[in-house]
Amino acid sequence: MSSLENPEPRTRARGIQLLSQVLLQCHSLLLEKEVVHLILFYENRLKDHHLVIPSVLQGLRALSLCVALPPGLAVSVLKAIFQEVHVQSLPQVDRHTVYSIITNFMRTREEELKGLGADFTFGFIQVMDGEKDPRNLLVAFRIVHDLISRDYSLGPFVEELFEVTSCYFPIDFTPPPNDPHGIQREDLILSLRAVLASTPQFAEFLLPLLIEKVDSEILSAKLDSLQTLNACCAVYGQKELKDFLPSLWASIRREVFQTASERVEAEGLAALNSLTACLSRSVLRADAEDLLDSFLSNILQDCRHHLCEPDMKLVWPSAKLLQAAAGASARACDHITSNVLPLLLEQFHKHSQSNQRRTILEMILGFLKLQQKWSYEDKDERPLSDFKDQLCSLVFMALTDPSTQLQLVGIRTLTVLGAQPDLLSSGDLELAVGHLYRLSFLEEDSQSWVAALEASGTLATLYPVAFSSHLVPKLAGELCIEESDLARGDGPTKCSRHRRCLQALSAISTHASIVKETLPLLLQHLRQMNKGNTVAGTSEVIAVCQSLQQVAEKCQQDPESCWYFHQTAIPCLLALAVQASMPEEHSVLKKVLLQDEVLAAMVSVIGTATTHLSPDLAAQSVAHIVPLFLDGNITFLPENSFPGRFQPFQDGSSGQRRLVALLMAFVCSLPRNVEIPQLNQLMRELLELSCCHSCPFSSTAAAKCFAGLLNKHPAGQQLDEFLQLAVDKVEAGLSSGPYRSQAFTLLLWVTKALVLRYHPLSSCLTDRLMGLLSDPELGPAAADGFSLLMSDCTDVLTRAGHAEVRIMFRQRFFTDNVPALVRGFHAAPRDVKPNYLKGLSHVLNRLPKPVLLPELPTLLSLLLEALSCPDSVVQLSTLSCLQPLLLEAPQVMSLHVDTLVTKFLNLSSSPSMAVRIAALQCMHAVTHLPTPVLLPYKLQVIRALAKPLDDKKRLVRKEAVSARGEWFLLGSPGS
């Protein structure tokens, strides 16, 4: 108590400071009577010596947090602060304390403060006036925003409040290096913008300021002003904008016409769009002037004539301005479209050059896209209805023009026209389909036919009847012709047309009704090949399968189409494959269908057709397909009069065993909750087949299928039994005998299945795999196995196929196994070390870089040693790992710059083209290291990179030119 009454100001300040610190800790425990006495005490102390004030403010901040604060005291405290404290003369921390007191009271005593009326606003203006610290400004801006948004009375102080905040506009703040507060310029910009754009009452003061800043020469001021104008339009009405519209339009027009900055142009267009939207939504009185109409007329007057000059530089700025305004509302779109479209249609016919027509059509396309934003209940109200015939005629002219670029714009325009509801007539659609059909078979330019296929797919979704009636019959006829051509053995041109036809069929299969026509066509085409009517090569069959897969992908979004495809295509494919696998079969297609590449293509079709099945439908299908492979039950297959029995697991022929890949594609794509019949027998059969040494393709397919089922199987006794069987099989096979390689493949896939789901046994199997790195026969394959463990598969163990894949499995594998790989490398004999390096490089190359960077200092020496390994696979994998690290960890990599430069230059002469390219890409990436570190090597590198400039491979020469150019520029000004 003596300190509080001590005549020495510093002593009193220390006493009050101690009291304030106590209050900050226990303010929630104070009683109302205690709060009253403390408030009176602290208010009185505000009149004390200036050394005492900071401690007094801390105490008032504590009391502003009190729940027991009686009514009226918040007003009393703020009045005392406004009257007794010159806030801006205080240090930053004490000013921040004042803002905190005000914020606390505004949060808890809003109605009391509003009772002060405009006096509270005026008092805060005095507090804030002259504030410079960014930490305090963020709080002050938030207080001003709350004053406005919570309807505090501004009274006659609107202009003063605007002035005290707008003086900071535009924000010019650069945070100091290593700023501990983390306040960024963007934080202040957004806080101030929220204030300036929070009330229409600021409009008469703010809009002239924005116009002035837009017209300035400072890029940041232009951007900030346009963005602020954009924000203001959300709360302004016609009344606020009316007097400033001509000036605003003039400023925006000038920026879009003249600016060299794409950002300023984009913000100007966004501001024009917001202005137009603001004028569009304002409710007009019957006798009021329609500002939107006059504003749009001004825009048209200033921009319209430039559209007649497609070769001049202002044509696109004018089009962008008109489109920005038209995109703001349906009214604006109608007004501008009805004025601009007739002009552009006329100009298209006036200009005969393809590049001019392309420019005009691209502008038309921009206006047509805007029409898609607005819906019209009455067909006659649609602005495009009056221009439909002219537009269609123009588009069809573009589609028949010899210019590829004009064709492409025409195709895009046709797609947009087709998206307009009920715009195109049946005659228009027939012509459109005819043009797309013709373009789909153009040989000259791939761009046009690819675009035509995409447009066909989009429009077929909207007009399935038109495409079923006019395009599917043409494609069916084309297939018949192609079958005849293939039978005669015609050359690549005919085969190319055959593939185009298949691609067109898959492209238009975007609607359920079309799929019911295209899918039978594709399957019938495959059957015709199987009957020997055509001389089918591998590539032709794969092309049909690729089209089937594309159709399957399109069906995935529609459950009905998905099930139709599955129950139609899968039995057909299985029947063809089973027929071809019969020993007695000697058709033209037998050898083709059983080839690895063709079976892989069929696997993709079956997997894609299965992943999106509902569990109920999947259960129906699995009840047929699993008995087909286990029991030879062929009753559900079409045309099932086969000359022999189908027994892929019971001493079946090599051809029959190969079809296990198709079983894998189906069962490994099923949802996890689908019960597989005869699972125990199936797993045992797969395990036996996986170690069959007579057919590597079959054994690998069986191993993958076994692993895929293991991965999805729920934990429990049955899973443990399957795992024990697999481990026993692997160990028996690896010990000795003719099927070591198959046992190793089984180990690899089972390990991957368990790694993906974090199964405890995965660590034991991984250790077993590491042990094989020292094996003379299997060591290199074991090293490559780490690539499989870390990679994503396409046919089994995929997320799309419902496998259990933990999101961090790579990181966990790295943490658990890389230390052992490093130890093994150091302990291994010299001839085995390359296997460890290859395995390590595979792991690191597929690891997310944020995980690798912290471990880089300890692993970098091994990676550099891997570059000396004679194996090109190791070299390439290591280079692929190092290249991004040169960009992301320059400080660490620069410590080894001598070794890096030497090894990269040596590898740029490697016998492997892929290694040469990767080494040169790394030499390019090295230039991102600190320049002082690299300068001593500049001349050496430039001389060394002259040699790959004469490389016999163009891709190598290209990388050499790029890398050498960067080294030439090293250290030059501006580089």
Secondary structure, DSSP 8 states (H G I E B T S, - for coil): -HHHH-SSHHHHHHHHHHHHHHHHHHGGG--HHHHHHHHHHHHHHTTS-TTTHHHHHHHHHHHHT-TT--TTHHHHHHHHHHHH--GGGS-HHHHHHHHHHHHHHHHH-HHHHHTTTHHHHHHHHHHHTT---HHHHHHHHHHHHHHHHTT---GGGHHHHHHHHHTT-S------TT-TT---HHHHHHHHHHHHTS-GGGHHHHHHHHHHHHTSS-HHHHHHHHHHHHHHTTT--HHHHGGGHHHHHHHHHHHHHH-S-HHHHHHHHHHHHHHHHHHHHS---TTS--HHHHHHHHHHHHHGGGGG-TTSTTHHHHHHHHHHHHTT-HHHHHHHHHHHHHHHHHHHHH--SHHHHHHHHHHHHHHHHHHTTS--SSGGG-GGGGGHHHHHHHHHHHHTSS-HHHHHHHHHHHHHHHHSTT-S-HHHHHHHHHHHHHHHT-SS-HHHHHHHHHHHHHHHHH-HHHHHHHTHHHHHHHHHHHHHHHHTT--HHHHHHHHHHHHHHHHT--SHHHHHHHHHHHHHHHHHHHTTSS---HHHHHHHHHHHHHHHHHHTT-HHHHHHHHHHHHHHHHHHHHHHH-TT---TTHHHHTSHHHHHHHHHHHHHHHTT--HHHHHHHHHHHHHHHHH---TTSSS---SS---TTTT--HHHHHTHHHHHHHHTTS-TTS--TTHHHHHHHHHHHHT-TT-HHHHHHHHHHHHHHHHHS-SSHHHHHHHHHHHHHHHHHHHSSTTHHHHHHHHHHHHHHHHHTT-THHHHHHHHHHHGGG-TTTHHHHHHHHHHHHS--SSSS-TTTT----TTHHHHHHHHHHHHHHHHHHHS-TTTHHHHHHHHHHHHHTS-HHHHGGGHHHHHHHHHHHTT-S-HHHHHHHHHHHHHHHHH-HHHHHTTHHHHHHHHHHHTT-S-HHHHHHHHHHHHHHTTS-HHHHGGGHHHHHHHTTGGGG-SSHHHHHHHHHHHHHHHHTTSTT-
